[in-house]
Amino acid sequence: MEMTSFKIFKRLVVKQRSAILNIPNEIPIGQFADHRSIARFSSVEDRNYTPVLARLLKFKQDIARILAGPPSCLQEEGPRPDLNTGFIFDVPFDRFTLFCGRQQLLHLMERYFSQSSSVRPLVYALTGLGGSGKIHSALQYALRNRFRYYDGVVYFNASSTTTLMADFHCIYDLLNLGNAPNKIEVLRQWFARPGT
């Protein structure tokens, strides 16, 4: 918990969970600051500056490593994402860097989705224990088959309401659906249209 004194209030208490997004791979950085000065640094000697700078430099290295390509793997690697596809392909690329195996599952998914169905959408559910590779497998399928879906491929992170809402807003903006007071409802209607 963070406790900060303000002139108007005796004490303001903020629970840690309100300061983080609870998204995968989130790395909280402890700060000695209240909400007003959380992103301000008095100088490079500021004790908040060093951990934030270190994390940003690590982030830069991670991005460079991802763009350089995955390390060699004993099993077949998936294709690299093409950023110039001309359609929306919004899935987390970092999840593909070390994907190996699961060829049988990917083949089953490809066979299932290759059947024609003009009446109803095809739904494929992956079940298993946490950490068994369900999301990685689904995203790998999406990456390998992205050109079969002419309108694009998007990923919604439903691990929390916050991440789901953020993804709805992001996809809404990517689709250029204009200005609307309720972006989520407009996006739901857009996805419900025949042919989407």
MIDOFI-466493 format. One record per residue: x, y, z of N, C-alpha, C in turn; residue in three letters. Coordinates in steps of 0.05 Angstrom, whole numbers, plus 5000, padded with zeros to 4 digits. Example, Ala and Ser with C-alpha at 12.3 -4.5 7.8 and 13.67 -1.06 7.14 Angstrom:
BEGIN
526448865156524649105156526449345156ALA525749555142527349795143525850015157SER
***
This chain:
BEGIN
501749765000500050005000501750255000MET500750454988502150714987500650905004GLU501951045022500651245039502051515034MET500451715027501451975020499752185035THR501152375047499652595060499152825040SER496752925041496053155025494853365044PHE494953615035493853825052490953785058LYS489353715037486553685041485853435056ILE487153215050486652955063488752895083PHE488052755104490052665123491952455111LYS490652265097492252045086490851925062ARG492251865041491151735018492451455016LEU490851255015491850985014491150864986VAL493050754973492650634947493550344949VAL491850154943492549874944494249814919LYS496149624922498049564900496549474875GLN494449324878493049224854491849444837ARG491349684849490349904833492550044817SER495049984823497250114809498449934787ALA497449684784498449514763496149424746ILE496749334722494649264703493948964703LEU495648804717495248504717495248384689ASN497048474672497348364646499648174645ILE499747984626502047804625504647944622PRO506647844635509447954633509748234644ASN507748334659507948604670510148604692GLU511848804692513948834711513549084727ILE512449074751512149314767514849414777PRO515249674776517649794786516949974810ILE517949894833517350054858518350334855GLY516750524863517550804862517050944889GLN518851124896518551284920517251544911PHE514651534906513251774896510351754901ALA508951974901506051974901505151984872ASP502551994868501551984841502252234825HIS502652454838503352704823506152704812ARG507952564825510752574815511752304805SER510052124799510851854791512551854766ILE512052034747513652034722515452274720ALA516152394742517952624742520452564757ARG522652654746525252604759526652874762PHE527752914786529053174791531753184777SER533152954774535652944760536352654755SER538652604742539452324737540252184763VAL540652334784541252214810538752144826GLU536352224816533852164829533651854833ASP532951764857532851474863530751334847ARG528751474836526751344819527751314790ASN529651474782530651484755532051224747TYR533751124764535350884757533750634751THR531850554768530350314762528650344737PRO527550574732525850614708527650604683VAL529950744684531850744661532850454656LEU533450304677534450034674532349864660ALA529849894668527649734656527249814627ARG527350074620527050164593529350054575LEU531750054586534049944570533749644565LEU532749504585532149214582530049174561LYS527949344562525849324542526949374514PHE528749564511529949614485531549374475LYS533049244493534549004486532648774478GLN530448744493528548534486527348574458ASP526648834452525548894425527648824404ILE530148904408532248854388532648554384ALA532448394406532748104405530447984389ARG528048084394525747974380525848034350ILE526648284343526848354315529148214301LEU531248134316533447984304532647704297ALA530547594309529647324302530047144325GLY528546924326528646734348531246564346PRO532146464369534446294368533646024354PRO535645884345535045634331533745444351SER531945284341530445094358530744824346CYS530644614362531044344352528744264334LEU526344374339524044304322523444534303GLN521544494286520844694266519944954279GLU520945184269520145444278517745544261GLU516145704273513945834258515046064242GLY513546154222514446384205514546634222PRO516046824212516247084226513947264217ARG512947434235510747604227511647804206PRO509947854187510448054166508848304174ASP510348524178509048764187507648914165LEU508148844140507048994117504948824103ASN503048724116501148544104498748684090THR498148934096495949064084493349024098GLY493248844118490848804133491648804163PHE489648804180490148814209491048534218ILE493448534230494448294244495448384271PHE493748384291494348494317494448274338ASP496748144340497247944360500048004372VAL500447924397503047974410505247814398PRO507047944383509247804369511147674388PHE511647784411513647664430512947384438ASP510547304435509747024442510746824422ARG511746904399512646714379515646654380PHE517146794395520046774393521146494399THR519946354418521046094425519145864420LEU517245894402515245684398516445454383PHE516145214394517044964382515044744387CYS514844564368513144334372510244394367GLY508544224379505644244376504644224347ARG506244094331505544074302502943914298GLN502543704314500043554311497643724317GLN497743874339495544044346495044254324LEU497144374314496844584293495644454268LEU496444214262495244074238492244024243HIS491443934267488643894273487044154270LEU488144364280486844624278486544714249MET488644674234488544754205486444584190GLU486344324196484344154184481444234192ARG481044294217478444374227477544634214TYR479244834212478445094201478445094171PHE479444894158479344884129476644784118SER475044674136472344584126470644834121GLN469044814101467345054094464945064112SER464345304120461945354136460945634131SER459045654113457945924108455645994126SER454545794140452245834157453045934185VAL455045814197455745894224458845924226ARG459746084245462646104249463745854262PRO466145784255467445554267468845634293LEU468445474314469645534340471345294348VAL473745344358475545124366476545194394TYR476045024413476845074441479244914448ALA481245044460483644914471483344904501LEU483544674513483444644542485944514552THR486544564577488844454590489644604614GLY491644504628492644644652493944904645LEU493945084664495345344660498245304654GLY499245444634502045424626502645194607GLY500545064597501044834579501344914550SER501045174544501445264516499045314500GLY496745354512494245394497494345654481LYS495045874494495146134481497346134460ILE499746024466501846014446501045854422HIS499645634426498845474403496745624386SER494845744399492845894384494046124368ALA495946274381497246494367499046394345LEU500346174349501946054327500245974304GLN497945864309496045794287495246054272TYR494646264288493846514275496046634258ALA498446614268500746714252501146554227LEU501146294229501646124205499446144184ARG497046204193494746204174493646484170ASN495146694176494046964175493047044148ARG494246944126493447024099490846884090PHE489946684105487346564098485046734108ARG485546914126483447084137483847364126TYR482547424104483047664089482347924104TYR480547904123479848144138481748204161ASP483448004168485448044189485047864212GLY486847884231486847724256487447904279VAL485847884300486348044324486347864349VAL487547954370487847804395486647984417TYR484847864433483848004456484847864481PHE486248014498487247904523484947934544ASN483747704551481447714570482347624598ALA484847654604485747574631484647754653SER483847994646482448164665480648354649SER478748474663476948664650478548894638THR480648984653482249214644483649154618THR484848924616486348854591484348814568THR482048694573480048654552479048914542LEU478449104560477449364552479549514535MET482049494544484249624530484549514502ALA484349254499484449124472482149204455ASP479749224466477349314451477949594439PHE478949774456479450044447481650054426HIS483749884429485849874410484949774383CYS483349564382482349454357480449644344ILE478749774361476949984350478450194335TYR480650284347482250494334483650384309ASP484650134310485950024286483949994262LEU481449944268479449914247478350184237LEU479150404250478350674242475250694240ASN473950624261471050624261469850894269LEU471451104269470451374275470251424305GLY468851644311468451724339465751624348ASN465751494371463251394383463451414413ALA461351484426461451494455461951224468PRO460951004456461350744467462750564446ASN465450584446467050434427466550134428LYS466350034453466049744456463549644443ILE461249784447458749694434458949714404GLU460149924393460449954364462149724354VAL464349654368466049434359464649164360LEU463049124381461448874382459548854358ARG458249074352456449074329457949024303GLN460349134301461949094277462748804274TRP463548674296464248384295461748214290PHE459348304297456948144293455848154265ALA456948344248456048364221456648104205ARG454848034187455547804170458047864153PRO459747674151462147704135464547814151GLY464247854177466547934193467447714212THR
***
